[in-house]
Amino acid sequence: MAEVLFFLAAIGVVGGAIGVVVLRNPFYTVLALVVHLLSLAALFLTLNAEFIAAAQVVVYAGAVMVLYVFVVAYVGGGEAAVGSGQASELRVLAVLFAGALFVCLCIATLGSGLQAIGTQGAEVGPGYGTPQQIGDLLLNRFLLPFELASYLLLLAAVGAVVLASRRRGVGEGAEEPGISVAQLLRPRGTGTMAEAVSGLPAAQATGDRDEREAREGGEERDANDAEDRPRVPPGSPERDGS
Amino acid sequence: MSLAVVGYAEPWWIQLVKGLVIGALALQLVPVVLVCERKMLGRFQGRYGPNRIGIFGVLQPIADIVKLISKQDAVPYNAVGLIYALAPIISIFTAVAAFAIIPFSNTVDILGTQVGLYGVDPSIGLLYLFAFSAVAFYGLMLGGWASGSKYSFLGAMRAAAQLISYEIAMGLSVLGVLMMSSTLSLTGIVEAQQGLWYVVPQLVGFLIFLVSAFAETNRAPFDLPEADAELVQGYNTEYGGSRFASYYLAEYLNIIVVSGIAVTVFMGGWLLPFGIDPPTWVDPFVVLAKIGFFAFLFIWVRATLPRLRYDQLMSFGWKVLIPLATLNALVTAIVVAVT
């Protein structure tokens, strides 16, 4: 039973990985990656790591890959095949790095891993890989790294929100919430969507900040919302206080 | 083998019988819910509902299924053939797999063998459910994408966005229960509700779970993916015949699964209130009756509430439910830590 599951999952893992590299249509590539990750979860299951398997499916197949599928389905058409028009130097480099990685893996496998062949693998105690045990490890023994990693993720999320909100749109008051230090430090001509669309403001703004702040405070638009505010005509003053 | 160590494995013939029983039960419950829904919707709307086939129209779903299965499986010209065929299978597979963890009773003694009246009872419990609902996303998404039609695609995008948005609220809402029961296993959660069902101390979590359950199953008032006024039929617009029947079956099975999870996690599973302790053979019927109550609630809400707008749906999920669920988890954590 376990052997059959292992080989099915292994075929899925290797096949999915090959599919990611070989397939030309971006949508199929993403689907191959999904197959790869799901098969990987099945492999974790055969290693008694059921919590890791579930987390693998929920986080990778259920969240990360969902985002990939979204983006590719929206913007990635079947016409623009990936990897067609790339420079030949990149290809040479890719082959070199792949070869180096292969040698590394061979050394690692032949050096240590093959000793375990013919044994039943390491002994696992009762409850190994259960959520209780993993939670115990994470919140007692590895509490500090765990918390640090979560702060790192939080920082990344906040940073993503800040970056995304700065480029929310070109409408009046659509960006730069109020006064902030970062705004003063930022060089002119970097970052905002209005600058990208209408060029750098020639003159100082004439001060519609109060109205802008009133609008900013009340609403925080969803990423899904269509931008339906009136567009700023080119050349109009957009940014003040620089 | 390693799977036996984890505790999934009962004797192979029990697993086989369980698989057959779960599959059959899933296929039996869905037509019952279907005919109940049509009859009740009729009553809610002041008409009879189906009443021609069988006594009081109870054989109506049989006729529907025969009709759907005997139809031709047309594939649109634009469709991506393989994925178009695969998507309904993913949907129905994940629905049945999720159905497998609903416990109908604890282990019972059948012919000298200890058999648990559930498909599987993994230690990851509820995470198993969330894992399969994560995969269920691909059933909708691929179906809508592979149909090669704008309505299908937009419906699939809506369904997917809604699914992943409300999954967060759903996951957070059961967190309080998990802290109180300190187990993820569903039988363990039911056992921990002896005396007091979690619906009482976790009322907020229960309500959040219920609302996100409506959204997760794409039911009214959150049935935007198939808002027929805007999107024809949503992600399954181009589907017909038995493939459409698969989607339909998966949708109603998801209602039963979500009801079953609500029953198990919040309403005491097979336990009865006021200390009534019936013999073990009553347990599955208790669970079924409670599931029936929730299925009725789903139908009732569909007949009562109008559909939300899409931005209302999203802002409600992200700005109301998720903060509320986080707060609920936080308060529960403090209370559990103090007591």
Chai-1 contact restraints between the chains, C-beta under 6 A:
chainA,res_idxA,chainB,res_idxB,connection_type,confidence,min_distance_angstrom,max_distance_angstrom,comment,restraint_id
A,M1,B,M1,contact,1.0,0.0,6.0,A-B,restraint_1
A,A2,B,M1,contact,1.0,0.0,6.0,A-B,restraint_2
A,A2,B,S2,contact,1.0,0.0,6.0,A-B,restraint_3
A,A2,B,L3,contact,1.0,0.0,6.0,A-B,restraint_4
A,T46,B,S2,contact,1.0,0.0,6.0,A-B,restraint_5
A,N48,B,S2,contact,1.0,0.0,6.0,A-B,restraint_6
A,N48,B,V6,contact,1.0,0.0,6.0,A-B,restraint_7
A,E50,B,V6,contact,1.0,0.0,6.0,A-B,restraint_8
A,E50,B,I124,contact,1.0,0.0,6.0,A-B,restraint_9
A,F51,B,I124,contact,1.0,0.0,6.0,A-B,restraint_10
A,A54,B,I124,contact,1.0,0.0,6.0,A-B,restraint_11
A,A54,B,L127,contact,1.0,0.0,6.0,A-B,restraint_12
A,A54,B,A131,contact,1.0,0.0,6.0,A-B,restraint_13
A,V57,B,A131,contact,1.0,0.0,6.0,A-B,restraint_14
A,V57,B,A134,contact,1.0,0.0,6.0,A-B,restraint_15
A,V58,B,F130,contact,1.0,0.0,6.0,A-B,restraint_16
A,V58,B,A131,contact,1.0,0.0,6.0,A-B,restraint_17
A,V58,B,A134,contact,1.0,0.0,6.0,A-B,restraint_18
A,A61,B,A134,contact,1.0,0.0,6.0,A-B,restraint_19
A,G62,B,A134,contact,1.0,0.0,6.0,A-B,restraint_20
A,V66,B,F137,contact,1.0,0.0,6.0,A-B,restraint_21
A,V66,B,I164,contact,1.0,0.0,6.0,A-B,restraint_22
A,V69,B,M141,contact,1.0,0.0,6.0,A-B,restraint_23
A,A73,B,W145,contact,1.0,0.0,6.0,A-B,restraint_24
A,T130,B,S123,contact,1.0,0.0,6.0,A-B,restraint_25
A,P131,B,L184,contact,1.0,0.0,6.0,A-B,restraint_26
A,D222,B,M314,contact,1.0,0.0,6.0,A-B,restraint_27
A,N224,B,M314,contact,1.0,0.0,6.0,A-B,restraint_28
